[in-house]
Amino acid sequence: MAAEAGAPGYKLRKRKATAHEVPGSDAEGGGAGVDRISDLPDEVLGDIVSLLPTKEGGRTQVLASRWRRLWRTAPLNLDQRSFLRDEEGLDVIISRVLAAHQGPGRRFSAPVYHLAGDRADAWLRSPALNSLQELELCSFSHKLPRPPATVQLPPSAAFRFSDTLSVAVIGDCHLTGDIIQSLHFPKLQKLALQRVSISESSLHAMIAACPALECLLIQNSGGFSCVRINSIRLRSIGVSGHSNRTETKFKELIIENAPCLESLLTLGSCECRLISVISAPKLEVMGCLSTHYGITISFDSAPFDSTVIQRMRVDRLTTAVRTVKILAILMHSLSLDAVLGLMRCFPCLEKLYIESSGPGISNLRRRKHRTLIRSLDIPLKTIVWNYYRGIKSHVDLATFFVLNARVLELMTFEVNVEDFNEEFFAQHHKKLQVDSRASRGARIRFTTDWCYNYHMKLSVHDLGRADPFERTHPLQGDTTFELC
């Protein structure tokens, strides 16, 4: 759809989902009603069944006798959250599934406090879970019964899978030195510790026991003050130091030697205020950097202090990190000076994620910015902005990039529902000076949908993606408009 409004040359383009984005569509226009799935070999169909949610995987048995056999022999994907509202009772259903399935196991998810005594042995030692690949002793959520106040220990039977696990998520428990001492995870690639109590020495021993580790998530855990990373295969790490426990708080992260590290993420209101990057030559993704919490980051012992940026003393930021291409920032009061200071520190940025819910401050493009533009080639191709409100400070900063980013391809704004109308778009076509944009092919997009993955909701699986902030599904249809 296209509509003319406002200034000459203004066009409003409604973006429609392509055939590849619409479930059930056939891009070539043929093949309707043809059952090609049944032509696949049993091994492939078994893998498909094992990737379905637990209930849906079990229901494939009603399709045909062949599917009944497939479910019973396909790697079992068993998640207790699929059965929380079943009237028969959670324990009865889980026991029935484990008894009916022949194994092997692909994934087993259960709250650690629900696995106690005989139940833990009966379930975790079931042949249906043999050769388990993913184990989630999950943390408490609003969908699960509230855990007891007493400290929980993970059931010993959970560690019988240590030789086969590729993913482990451990939450709401206490990992003692005795438990860690005997552990070795030769195939573990992804490890998440959520609301876990563990000593500093035990944490380092656990990381060392995972020689194939690629993704590490330490979230809302305590019992240690410093984490030192020495890992030749680690590709991504996410940390959150917030903990309600009275134990030792997580305060410092030191990347001593991580030759393959590509992504370093600080999640939510991270209490880990000191981050030192000594050796990470492939680091490309950082975020969410927050000036509000005053995290201090250093590269090769050269300080990078976000509190300095907040005070706009950007002249003190002398370290240039040329490997970082994707950056997410959280600023309560958005400042053009602060953003440009970050860009001088990360001069090769290609994608910038911005979140700012505050009132903003003056973002006038003063004479010093002209000097900066001549000395700073802006390499940004993509800008994604949460909480764009169209206030003056937001418009000034957005316009700066519209007029000066010569290779910009896409700028996406998430706006309020009440601002998602043609009058707002027409006003911003003029305010943002779209007709004078430095990159003639740049697209300006408005959406009411969340522009990118919220940094507090990242899972250990998100850490493995090239861009952990990128949306996992495309912007579609009625909630997206573009200016051109």
BAMARSE-207558 format. One record per residue (C-alpha): x, y, z; chain. Coordinates in steps of 0.02 Angstrom, whole numbers. Layout:
N
X;Y;Z;A
...
END
This chain:
484
0;0;0;A
64;174;-38;A
-11;341;12;A
40;520;-21;A
46;640;126;A
141;789;194;A
295;851;102;A
321;818;-84;A
404;652;-117;A
339;578;45;A
280;399;27;A
210;283;157;A
245;102;120;A
158;-38;212;A
273;-186;226;A
191;-354;191;A
256;-522;247;A
335;-621;107;A
282;-797;63;A
430;-865;160;A
369;-775;317;A
189;-837;312;A
160;-1011;384;A
82;-1129;259;A
119;-1022;106;A
198;-1096;-49;A
321;-974;-129;A
306;-1064;-296;A
117;-1073;-292;A
107;-1263;-305;A
112;-1419;-200;A
-51;-1390;-105;A
-119;-1550;-28;A
35;-1654;-67;A
101;-1757;79;A
289;-1748;59;A
325;-1772;245;A
280;-1957;241;A
413;-1984;107;A
551;-1936;228;A
653;-2075;310;A
616;-2125;490;A
776;-2045;555;A
727;-1875;488;A
548;-1888;549;A
611;-1940;719;A
719;-1784;731;A
569;-1677;683;A
460;-1758;817;A
594;-1732;949;A
600;-1546;911;A
413;-1523;942;A
346;-1471;1113;A
312;-1623;1222;A
124;-1628;1199;A
129;-1601;1012;A
264;-1734;993;A
157;-1861;1087;A
3;-1819;986;A
88;-1868;824;A
50;-2049;875;A
-130;-2029;820;A
-82;-1990;640;A
-42;-2169;590;A
37;-2328;658;A
204;-2273;585;A
199;-2112;687;A
162;-2208;849;A
322;-2305;825;A
417;-2147;779;A
372;-2054;939;A
422;-2200;1049;A
593;-2217;969;A
631;-2033;928;A
743;-1939;1052;A
626;-1886;1193;A
593;-1701;1221;A
512;-1693;1394;A
468;-1523;1470;A
361;-1523;1627;A
293;-1351;1587;A
189;-1429;1448;A
83;-1518;1579;A
60;-1389;1716;A
-127;-1370;1684;A
-170;-1552;1657;A
-297;-1617;1782;A
-219;-1789;1794;A
-73;-1721;1891;A
103;-1677;1838;A
190;-1825;1921;A
71;-1953;1846;A
91;-1886;1669;A
282;-1874;1677;A
294;-2051;1745;A
180;-2114;1607;A
281;-2030;1470;A
445;-2100;1536;A
369;-2275;1549;A
300;-2270;1372;A
456;-2204;1286;A
600;-2318;1237;A
732;-2182;1230;A
855;-2109;1198;A
828;-1939;1277;A
857;-1772;1191;A
795;-1645;1320;A
728;-1653;1498;A
666;-1498;1589;A
604;-1492;1768;A
619;-1374;1918;A
761;-1435;2028;A
656;-1425;2187;A
527;-1544;2111;A
660;-1679;2092;A
688;-1748;2266;A
715;-1921;2341;A
639;-2071;2253;A
558;-1963;2119;A
728;-1899;2061;A
799;-2075;2045;A
643;-2145;1962;A
640;-2009;1830;A
821;-1964;1801;A
878;-2146;1795;A
740;-2195;1674;A
803;-2282;1514;A
698;-2155;1418;A
829;-2023;1463;A
982;-2124;1416;A
1110;-2024;1317;A
1022;-1861;1364;A
1084;-1711;1266;A
999;-1565;1356;A
961;-1552;1542;A
868;-1405;1616;A
851;-1401;1805;A
754;-1243;1777;A
731;-1091;1885;A
566;-1035;1959;A
443;-944;1846;A
265;-883;1867;A
203;-1040;1779;A
283;-1157;1905;A
243;-1191;2089;A
343;-1078;2204;A
503;-1163;2266;A
534;-1194;2451;A
639;-1068;2547;A
769;-1197;2597;A
930;-1215;2496;A
916;-1354;2367;A
1051;-1472;2308;A
1038;-1541;2132;A
997;-1729;2131;A
1153;-1835;2107;A
1065;-1934;1970;A
1062;-1777;1863;A
1248;-1791;1835;A
1242;-1966;1761;A
1223;-1878;1593;A
1386;-1782;1606;A
1467;-1882;1465;A
1328;-1846;1339;A
1260;-1673;1383;A
1283;-1533;1257;A
1169;-1408;1350;A
1147;-1388;1539;A
1038;-1258;1627;A
1052;-1266;1816;A
944;-1153;1925;A
885;-1120;2103;A
1009;-1231;2193;A
1175;-1238;2286;A
1323;-1316;2196;A
1449;-1373;2326;A
1633;-1409;2301;A
1602;-1594;2329;A
1479;-1598;2183;A
1592;-1502;2065;A
1752;-1595;2108;A
1706;-1756;2018;A
1618;-1678;1867;A
1681;-1678;1689;A
1576;-1625;1539;A
1676;-1671;1383;A
1537;-1625;1259;A
1452;-1479;1348;A
1438;-1329;1233;A
1310;-1221;1325;A
1302;-1193;1513;A
1182;-1080;1608;A
1187;-1049;1796;A
1030;-957;1854;A
1002;-908;2035;A
1139;-1028;2088;A
1248;-1020;2243;A
1426;-1075;2209;A
1598;-1029;2275;A
1726;-942;2167;A
1844;-1090;2162;A
1702;-1210;2122;A
1639;-1098;1981;A
1810;-1092;1900;A
1828;-1280;1921;A
1659;-1308;1837;A
1706;-1199;1689;A
1873;-1289;1674;A
1778;-1456;1672;A
1693;-1403;1509;A
1831;-1406;1377;A
1707;-1390;1232;A
1610;-1244;1310;A
1554;-1112;1184;A
1414;-1016;1275;A
1412;-970;1460;A
1269;-881;1550;A
1288;-830;1733;A
1127;-749;1789;A
1071;-687;1961;A
1196;-800;2049;A
1311;-772;2198;A
1439;-845;2317;A
1583;-774;2214;A
1649;-599;2183;A
1759;-623;2029;A
1750;-731;1873;A
1908;-759;1770;A
1885;-827;1595;A
2022;-932;1516;A
1942;-1033;1379;A
2006;-1069;1205;A
1834;-1114;1134;A
1713;-996;1223;A
1620;-891;1094;A
1490;-800;1199;A
1465;-751;1381;A
1318;-666;1467;A
1324;-606;1647;A
1202;-531;1770;A
1263;-496;1945;A
1095;-456;2024;A
1058;-573;2170;A
940;-561;2319;A
1048;-677;2421;A
1150;-619;2570;A
1304;-711;2506;A
1454;-638;2414;A
1402;-533;2264;A
1467;-550;2087;A
1569;-390;2060;A
1704;-419;1930;A
1728;-510;1765;A
1901;-532;1691;A
1924;-601;1514;A
2104;-657;1528;A
2118;-767;1374;A
1972;-801;1258;A
2038;-812;1079;A
1868;-862;1007;A
1757;-745;1110;A
1638;-651;995;A
1499;-591;1112;A
1506;-510;1285;A
1337;-466;1362;A
1289;-383;1526;A
1108;-421;1565;A
982;-314;1658;A
1032;-218;1815;A
1201;-302;1819;A
1295;-280;1984;A
1454;-338;1899;A
1528;-163;1886;A
1706;-205;1833;A
1740;-291;1668;A
1917;-313;1604;A
1953;-379;1430;A
2136;-427;1422;A
2134;-541;1270;A
1982;-565;1158;A
2042;-528;981;A
1879;-582;896;A
1755;-486;1006;A
1618;-418;892;A
1460;-401;1000;A
1437;-302;1162;A
1286;-247;1262;A
1184;-196;1345;A
1301;-56;1403;A
1212;55;1528;A
1268;226;1585;A
1138;216;1724;A
1228;77;1819;A
1404;143;1795;A
1492;-12;1730;A
1678;11;1704;A
1754;-84;1558;A
1937;-92;1514;A
2025;-159;1361;A
2208;-205;1380;A
2211;-108;1545;A
2147;52;1463;A
1990;111;1557;A
1822;129;1473;A
1706;205;1602;A
1522;227;1562;A
1504;351;1705;A
1627;462;1610;A
1513;451;1458;A
1364;497;1566;A
1457;655;1618;A
1496;683;1433;A
1684;693;1465;A
1715;593;1307;A
1888;667;1285;A
1953;541;1412;A
1897;391;1308;A
2054;353;1210;A
2040;164;1183;A
1982;114;1009;A
1912;-63;996;A
1903;-98;811;A
1835;-276;818;A
1664;-231;892;A
1530;-221;757;A
1368;-239;857;A
1330;-134;1012;A
1176;-116;1121;A
1161;32;1239;A
1038;82;1375;A
1029;268;1417;A
896;345;1525;A
934;520;1459;A
989;499;1281;A
1138;607;1233;A
1213;632;1060;A
1381;671;1139;A
1375;505;1235;A
1330;405;1080;A
1467;487;977;A
1589;453;1118;A
1544;270;1107;A
1569;272;920;A
1744;342;941;A
1782;197;1057;A
1705;72;935;A
1744;151;765;A
1695;-3;662;A
1515;-18;723;A
1393;-82;592;A
1238;-109;700;A
1181;-3;847;A
1037;-47;965;A
970;98;1070;A
850;97;1216;A
802;258;1304;A
645;285;1406;A
696;449;1488;A
660;630;1439;A
824;656;1347;A
938;807;1348;A
988;937;1219;A
1060;853;1065;A
1102;1003;957;A
1227;969;819;A
1355;1094;874;A
1512;1149;781;A
1619;1017;867;A
1511;882;786;A
1559;948;615;A
1741;922;658;A
1701;748;722;A
1609;702;563;A
1763;746;459;A
1873;635;569;A
1747;494;599;A
1684;391;455;A
1517;324;516;A
1508;140;463;A
1334;107;534;A
1219;5;422;A
1079;-32;546;A
1006;66;692;A
868;-9;800;A
782;101;928;A
666;47;1069;A
553;176;1152;A
567;307;1016;A
449;446;1067;A
479;581;937;A
531;709;1068;A
659;840;1018;A
812;751;1089;A
762;591;999;A
730;681;835;A
896;774;845;A
997;614;873;A
903;516;738;A
923;660;614;A
1110;665;646;A
1126;487;580;A
1002;513;439;A
1108;659;375;A
1281;588;409;A
1279;396;400;A
1327;370;218;A
1309;180;216;A
1152;169;323;A
1030;36;259;A
892;29;391;A
835;129;542;A
694;48;643;A
593;142;775;A
478;58;901;A
343;186;943;A
187;198;1050;A
27;131;975;A
-52;304;982;A
92;372;876;A
72;239;743;A
-26;342;617;A
-2;434;453;A
5;605;536;A
153;551;645;A
241;476;494;A
215;632;389;A
284;743;527;A
438;634;547;A
470;627;361;A
499;814;377;A
581;817;550;A
705;681;507;A
745;764;340;A
724;599;250;A
737;680;78;A
912;741;122;A
975;577;194;A
1160;540;165;A
1123;362;111;A
998;368;-31;A
952;185;-6;A
918;202;181;A
747;143;240;A
659;220;390;A
541;97;475;A
413;123;614;A
337;-20;712;A
231;-47;868;A
312;-216;894;A
466;-241;1002;A
615;-200;891;A
740;-321;965;A
761;-453;1098;A
753;-379;1272;A
920;-400;1358;A
850;-475;1519;A
761;-617;1428;A
907;-690;1335;A
932;-877;1358;A
1090;-978;1339;A
1027;-1027;1166;A
1018;-843;1115;A
1202;-824;1159;A
1249;-942;1017;A
1177;-828;882;A
1285;-709;780;A
1175;-564;839;A
1091;-608;1006;A
987;-447;1002;A
911;-478;831;A
728;-524;825;A
697;-710;801;A
542;-675;693;A
517;-542;559;A
417;-383;577;A
253;-415;490;A
104;-336;407;A
-7;-212;495;A
117;-157;631;A
255;-96;515;A
270;56;400;A
417;125;304;A
461;298;241;A
549;310;75;A
END
